[in-house]
Structures are given as C-alpha cells and as structure tokens.
Amino acid sequence: MNAVNQAGWRPEMGQANAATRATSSGDRALMLEEALIFELGQPGTCGVDFGETDLPPLDSLAPFLRRDPLDLPGLSEPEAVRHYTRLSRQNYAIDLGPFPLGSCTMKHNPRLNEKVARMAGFADLHPLQPVSTVQGALGAINQLAHWLIELTGMHGVAMSPKAGAHGELCGLLCIKAALEARGEARTTILVPESAHGTNPATAAFAGFAVESIPATCEGRVDLAALTAKLGPHVAGVMITNPNTCGLFERDMKAISDAVHAAGGYVYCDGANFNAVVGKVRPGDLGIDAMHINLHKTFSTPHGGGGPGSGPVVLSAALSPFGPLPFTVREADGSVRLVEEEQAAHEHPQGFGRMAAFHGQMGMFTRALAYILSHGADGLQQVAEDAVLNANYVLCSLDDVLDAPFGASGPCMHEALFSDTGLAEGFSTLDIAKGLIDEGFHPMTVYFPLVVHGAMLVEPTETESKAGLDRFIASLRSLAERARAGDEALKSAPHFAPRRRLDETMAARKPVLVWQG
Ligand SMILES: *Cc1c(COP(=O)(O)O)cnc(C)c1O
C-alpha cells in the first residue's frame, strides 16, 4: 500500500496480471481476507474454562431456561484475539494518518492526556464512592469548568452532557425552562439552512417547531431574513459559529441583539470552537448557551476511539435553569460545583439532570490535561494554526476544485469545495473513494447541504506542512482525474479490502442476525 501511495496511482496498476496476484491462501502479504466471526471456529469451543457453580440445579430453573441454544461463535482466546486484531488492521485511524473529516475535528490525541486519564485516582473511581474520597476528581472537574467558563466568557457550565447533540438538548431544555419561568410558551426555533443535522433534530426532540433561515450568497446567515422571522412565537435561534461553510458569522452580535430584543434566546452550536478558542469569547457575542465538544476542540479521542463529552456553557440569564450537577461562577470569580444536596436553596430552578452522576470523567481529565499543557497562549495558537492549515488547503487547490465561498474572505478551520467543474458523470463520491486508494481517509462529503456535492476538509492544527502537502498532492491528482474524465476513478477504491459498497442498503437494511 505504501509503495502505491508514494508512487501515485497509475492506470496500469488496476490491470495487473491475475497470475502475479494469486497466492494459495488468497491473502496478499499483510492484506488478509477475514471471515465473519461466525464462520470461524467450532460450535462448543470456548476461550475460558468455567468452574463448577453453586447455583441451584438446572431443572429447578426450567421455566427460565433458553429453549434453543445461543448461536455464539466458538473460538479459543487466541483465535478471538487474532480475528479482532486482523479486523482492526483494515481500519483507518488518526494514529495512521490525516483524518480530514470536516466538522469532526479529528486531531491528534496527545499521549500525555492518556497518561493522566489512566492515573488510578481518576481511572479507578466508582460513581457511588463516598464524596469525601473523590474530592480530587471533583476538583479536576471544577478546574476544567473554570477554564471553559473563562475561555467562553460565560456565567455557568453544565458538565454532564455526554456529547455535542446531548449538549444541544441540554441548552434547549434550559431555554424551555426559562420561558416557562416567564410564563411564556414560545413554539419555534430558527435554524440556518447550513446547520448540522443535529440542530433541527434536537429542536424537534425538545418539542419545538423548526423554521429555516436562508443564507446570503456569501455563505453566512442572512440577518435581514432572520430579523423578519422573529416574533412572539420564536423561542430562540440555533447558530453554528464558525458555521458549517467554514466561515465566521460576523453579524453574530447583531443577531443576538435582535433575538434578545424579540424575547428569544441564542443557542450557539460550539462544535467548531477549535477555530476561535482563545480568540473570541462567545459570551461577548451575546450567546446564551453553547455546547463545547471536548472530543473535538480539546482532543479527546472520538469516532470509534472513545466517548464524547459536551459540556454546555450558559449565560447569566440561563444559568439558573442549568441541570444538576451545575458549576457556577461566584462573585469573587471562583467557580463552584452545585450538587443535589445544595440544589433546593442554591439552584431551585434547575430543570433536572441530563445524566446519572457527573459526566465523562475520562474525557474531563484528558481535556484538562490538554488545556493545562497548552496554556492560554498555546490554545490561541491551536486556533491560529487550525485556520492557517485550512486556508493553506483552500488556496492550494482552488485552481482545480471549485471553492464556492472562496470570495467570502479567508476560511476558518475548514476548507469547503463543490463538485462544479468535474467532468460529466463524475462526482464528489468518486474523489472521496479515490482518496482511499491514495491512503487517506476521505473528507466529509455532501455536507453542508447548501453546497452542491460538498467536500469539507478540516486538516486541524496537528498536521505538519509536509503532511498537508502530501494530502494536497493526492487531492489535486484526483481532482485533475475527475476533471479529465478518467473512467478508472469511477470504480475506486481499487486497493482497499472492499470496493464500493451499497451504502444505502447497508444503512436501510442492515443484516444484524447471522443467517448461517
Ligand atoms: C460534531 C457536531 C455536532 C454533534 O456533536 P456530537 O458530539 O457528535 O453529538 C453538532 N454540530 C456540529 C457543527 C458538529 O460538528
């Protein structure tokens, strides 16, 4: 794979003589064909020996016994370990190469974070341990909360939401509780056309109607169109800033002022905070609630590598309604965690809980390690380098790929391209599949929806210039092939364990039961 990668793709590679490819096993060097686990091993084989039990005799349990044997694969321990290890080698990971998925912020996960998260005092906690024995962990949560409040210029933070979308729900439930406290039943949330799918989904899940706000030809929220939609039925807006077109919403303060004047609240989708951390404080832009994806901005592993974590920072207006446990800033600037026991007199309007216990402790410790190891100046540089890298990608490719908002000024941390200019019959999908042959994970495709055949590339700050140059060279070669109508590209990938799959069928009719 590497040799192919470095030499670049040549058409004759797809037509190698079958005889030179054949091996008696069917495998090719380290490219191993892997059967389903149900096709491996023998029924009855087991990787562990069970001792005698002191349970009651089986026949006394007859009504509860399974009638048909459980259809489990029978593998010894080494067979099971090898099966999963072989499968894992067919996967792609941020530890193997760039992962340019726009919107997802797949940056390197520093190993220092992992070391801190594995410290016994954090890793071996039990959520039901006596509170007196977890003071250090609570202190760490508090310290992270302090940083999040400081970096965003907000008043309080709910640490417990478990991912971005969960944070969105938390923010909207705060807005709902605040409206109820005012005795108002506003029904509608306004969401821009370019929003991440989770925004309208969350608004609908929280019981609101969703109305869409059009974008300007620049790719930003149309302030006049938004203002025209405001009224006594509007509970608030959900705006992503920087937005999913990779642009900063310059009118954010004017948007917030207009929404507040109409009695609504401003939710900001903060998933793209990586582009502005240390540079812009959402609190200064009039935002009332914003989730922060610790697994994006603060480098905790995600996408198969770990769970998310989506703390929600809240303005002074919404803080009283935040869920428990809740962290607030005191008059003297210190930050304090309010727990269930103090809630009745200190946080009586909180809407409830988002999760059992305190949230994703392992992600808190990783994010705190990341923040402390970077420091305030280092975090600022994260944003600057992320933006620089994305603009380098945008400028390096805008002669071969259409950049629909290239005229809107520099992008933030994502470079957005469209399929305009590709030869008849060639699509964004062909370029994405071609990237697999080139040894890269594809970029985000067909999102945002406002751009035809969108390709959203987010390099992040952790790619070196040399790494970016290799990626750019591959993407350039694919763009040139798609513009020139190179038919071979239409059947890429040629060198991956599988060719093109029927992704629609796989999503709509997944086969989840073994039918052997
Ligand atoms: C990732 C993302 C979300 C959702 O976050 P999850 O942690 O995946 O739930 C929402 N909005 C935007 C813009 C995102 O990039």
Ligand as a Chemical Component Dictionary entry (heavy atoms), coordinates in Angstrom:
data_LIG
# 
_chem_comp.id                   LIG 
_chem_comp.type                 NON-POLYMER 
_chem_comp.pdbx_formal_charge   0 
_chem_comp.three_letter_code    LIG 
# 
loop_
_chem_comp_atom.comp_id 
_chem_comp_atom.atom_id 
_chem_comp_atom.alt_atom_id 
_chem_comp_atom.type_symbol 
_chem_comp_atom.charge 
_chem_comp_atom.model_Cartn_x 
_chem_comp_atom.model_Cartn_y 
_chem_comp_atom.model_Cartn_z 
_chem_comp_atom.pdbx_ordinal 
LIG C1 C1 C 0 -19.971 17.181 15.737 1  
LIG C2 C2 C 0 -21.004 18.222 15.600 2  
LIG C3 C3 C 0 -22.205 18.169 16.327 3  
LIG C4 C4 C 0 -22.619 16.996 17.166 4  
LIG O1 O1 O 0 -21.718 16.621 18.161 5  
LIG P1 P1 P 0 -21.673 15.117 18.686 6  
LIG O2 O2 O 0 -20.676 15.149 19.781 7  
LIG O3 O3 O 0 -21.298 14.258 17.527 8  
LIG O4 O4 O 0 -23.063 14.779 19.187 9  
LIG C5 C5 C 0 -23.086 19.226 16.203 10 
LIG N1 N1 N 0 -22.821 20.265 15.396 11 
LIG C6 C6 C 0 -21.691 20.337 14.659 12 
LIG C7 C7 C 0 -21.451 21.541 13.785 13 
LIG C8 C8 C 0 -20.744 19.316 14.733 14 
LIG O5 O5 O 0 -19.627 19.397 14.009 15 
# 
loop_
_chem_comp_bond.comp_id 
_chem_comp_bond.atom_id_1 
_chem_comp_bond.atom_id_2 
_chem_comp_bond.value_order 
_chem_comp_bond.pdbx_ordinal 
LIG C1 C2 SING 1  
LIG C2 C3 SING 2  
LIG C2 C8 DOUB 3  
LIG C3 C4 SING 4  
LIG C3 C5 DOUB 5  
LIG C4 O1 SING 6  
LIG O1 P1 SING 7  
LIG P1 O2 DOUB 8  
LIG P1 O3 SING 9  
LIG P1 O4 SING 10 
LIG C5 N1 SING 11 
LIG N1 C6 DOUB 12 
LIG C6 C7 SING 13 
LIG C6 C8 SING 14 
LIG C8 O5 SING 15 
# 
